[in-house]
């Protein structure tokens, strides 16, 4: 099986085949994430009109988030103090990473996508040996931009009311799939 599909450029044909199948599968999974996040957030926000005590639910959610975050921070600090990661690495002052920071304005501008759902695709053409050409395509997205658009659509559907029912039914069906 090791030499299945082998060529001079790629003597291990099985590895090349599995790499192609694996990268294609990962690309399909990445492509499925966008509609899943969008439909789940829109559906969750639109279902808030059925909740009579939304304020209490929001308060309880934030309280549990704060408690679990505090526990995670305490565990992280405790393990950091106990294990002291990087204590014996011998990094000199010149080799330390200076860090990179952005400003808040760039962050706020980055919340809004340039196209619907913030999807981007790019293709790269690589010229190889013996005039072999390789074309690779990648799909990219920003989850934060998808969340902003989904929240805006969910709130708009919530405010529209009865007229948004067909859209919400379509959204619920897409989420169920």
N, C-alpha and C positions, 0 to 999 in steps of 0.2 A: 504494500500500500504506500510505502514511502516514496517510491519512484513513479507513482501514478501521475500522468500528465506532466512529466518532467521534460524540460527543454535545456538547451545550453545555457541560457540566461538564468534559468531558475531550476537547478538540479533537484530541488525538493518540491515536486509538484503538489504533494498533499498539503504541505505547509502553505503554499501560495493559494491553493484552492480554499483551504479553511480560513485563511486570512481574508479572502474576498467575501466568503459567505458571512464571516463574523462581522466585518465592517459594514456590510449591507444590512445585516440584522440590527446593528447598533443604530444605523441611520434611520431605519424604519421606526425603532423605538423612540428616537429623538423627535421624529416627525409626529408620532402619536401623542407626545407630551403636550403639545400646544393646544389641540382641541380638548384634551382631557382637563387641563387646568382651566381653560376658558369656560367650558360648559359647567364644570363643578362650581366655580365661583359665581357665575350668573345664576345657576340654579339655587345655590345657597342663599344668595342675597334676595332673590325673588320669593323664596319660601319664608322670608322674615315677616311677610304680611299675614301669614297664618299663625304666627307666634303672638300670643296676647301679651306676654311679659318679656318683650325683647330687651328692655333696659336691664331687668334682673339677669337675664341670660348673658348679656354682654358683660355685666359686672362680674358674674361668676366665672366667665371665661377669662377675663383679664386677671382676676384674682388667682386662678389656677395657673395661668401663664407666669405670673410674678412669682408664685411659690416654687414652681418647678424650675424657673430660671435661677432663682436664688440658690436652690439646692445644687443645680449644675455648676454655678459659679463657685460655691463653697467647696464642692468636690474637686473642681479644677485647681483652685488655689491651694487646697490641702495637698493634692498630689504634686503640684509644682514645687511647693516648699519641701515636701518629703523626698521626692525623687531628684530634684534639682537638675532638670534636663539641660544639657549643654554646659555643665559645670567644668568638665575636663576636656573640652574640645580644643582649646588652645588657639582660639581666634584672636588675631591681633586687632588693634584699634583701626588700622588702615583697612582691614578686610571686612569690617562690619558693614552691614547694609544700612545705608542712610535713610531708607524709607522713601515712600512716594505718597504724596497727598494731593487731593483735589479740592476744589472749592465747592461750596454748597450750591452755587448757581449752576455749575456743570452737572452736579448730581440731579438737580431739579429738572434741567433740560433733558437729561438722559432718561427721565421717567416716561417721556412721551415718545412713542415710536414714530419713525418717518413714514411707515406704511401700516396698513391695518394689521393688527396683532404683532407687529414688530418682527416679521419673518424676513430672513435674508438667506440668499443662496449664492454661492460663488463656485466657479469652476476654474481649475488650474490645468494648464497643458504643459507637460514636461517632455522635452525631447531626449530620448535615451540613445543608447548605442545601437548601431546598425539601423538608423532611421526609425527606430521604434518610438511611437508617440503614446504617452499615457495621459489620459484625461481623468481628473478626479473632481468630484463635486461634493461640496459640504453644505449642510443646512445649519443655520445658526439662528438663535433667538435669545431674547433677553426676558427672563421670567418676570422680572419686576415690571417691565413694560406690558406684558400680557396681563398681569394682575391689575394694573391701572386701567387698562381698557376694559377688562372684564368687570371690574367694580363699577366703572362708569356706565356700562351697558346694563348691568344688574340694577343699579339705582334708577336708571332711566325707565327700565321695564317696570320697576316697582311703582314709580311715580305715574306712569301712563295708565296703569290700572287694567281695566277689562279689555282694552284694545290690544294689550300685549299678550293676551292668552295664546293666540296661535304661535307666536314666537317662542313663548315659554314652553309650550307643548313640544315644539320642534327641538328646543334645547334639552328638555328632559328626555326625549327619545334619543337624541345624539349621545347624551351622557349614559343612558342605559346600554347603548351599543358598546 
